[in-house]
Amino acid sequence: MGFCFKKAIKFVILGFLAVVLFGFITMQLWNWLVPDLFNGPSINIYQALGLLVLSKILFSGFGRRGCGGPQHNLFWRKRFERKMAKLSPEEKEKYMKKFSNCWGGNPFENQCHDEPEKRDNV
């Protein structure tokens, strides 16, 4: 057997064990909490694995990478570029100056907004 084949077999076995472990943990947590708290039924390992698959489908969908995926980021980048294209050079400079303190500053300080008396309506 080649090295790649052994590595693939190890990957498949570890993946299978991880799925079984997550299913077992889900089953134990369900059987510990749900029957006592909600008078619900106990479940077996197959039902726990089904719950994991169902939660994957409901919360992250099929093939989508969630809100942080490259297509999502591309959408916001294009939207920002369209907005900036409509502004004059002076307005762009004013906009970038207004928000320059937000990037790289202390996240716990409110640096993103001017003082209320200095704020202008844009």
N, C-alpha and C positions, 0 to 999 in steps of 0.2 A: 504494500500500500504506500502511496505517495504521501508526502508531508501535507499537502493541501487537503487531501481526503481525510486524514486524521484530524486536521484542524476543523474541517466542516462537521465531522461527526461530533467532536467536542462541543462545537457551537450549538448544534441541534440538541444535544443532551442537556447542556446548560440552559438553553432556552426553554426546553420542556420542564426542567426542574423549577425554573423561575415562575413559569405559568402555574404549575401545581402549588408552589409555595404561596403565590398571591391568592390563588383560589382557596387554599387552606386557611390563610389569615382572614380572608373575607368571610368564609364560613364560620370561623370561630368568633369573630366580632359580631356577626349577625346573630348567631345562636346565643351569645352572651347578652346582647342588648335588646333585640327586637321582641323576643317572647316575654320578657319581664316588663319592658316599658310600654309596649303597644298590644300585648296579647296576640302577637303574630306567630306564624308557624316557624318551626325550625327548618333549616335547609341542609341539603347534603352538598358534597363537593361539586357535583355537576351543576346544581342550581347556582352555587356561588360563582362558578366559571361563567355561567350564563349571565349573571348579574354584572360581572366585569365586562363582558362583551356588550351588554346593553348600555352600560354607563359610558363605554367608549363611543358607541354610536350616538347616544344622546348628547354627550357633552363635547365631543370633538368632531363628529361627522365622519364621512367617508373620504379619505384622502386629503382632506384639508389640513393645513398646519396651524390652524387657529389664527389669532389676531396678529401674531408676530411673524407671519410668513412673508416671503419676499414679495408676493403679489399685493399683500396688504400694505407693505411699506412703499411699494411702487405707486400705489393709488394715492397715498398721502403726499409723496414727493411730487407727483405730477400736479396734484391740486395746489400745493404750495407754489410750484413754478408758474402755474397759470395765474395765480393771484399776484405774484411778483411781476409778471410780464405786463400786467395792466397798470402798474405804478410808474410814476415818473422817477427819474434818478434821485431827485430830492426826497420823494416819498419813500423810496427804497432805503435810502440812507437813514432817514428818520425812523423807519420801521426797525431796521437792523440795530440801530443805536438803542432804541427802546428796549429790545429784548436781549441785547448783548450781555447784560448782567445776569440773565437767567442761566446761561450756559457756563458751567464750570465754577459757579459760585456755591455758597453754602445753601443746601436745599432747605434748611430750616429758617432761613431769613427770607422775608418777603421782598426780594429784589426785583421781581418781574413787573412791578407797577410803580408808577411815579406817585408822589404824594397826592392826596385828593385835590388840593388846591392847584397843583401844577398839571393835572391830567387834562388833556384836550380830547375833544370828541373827534375820532377818526372814522 
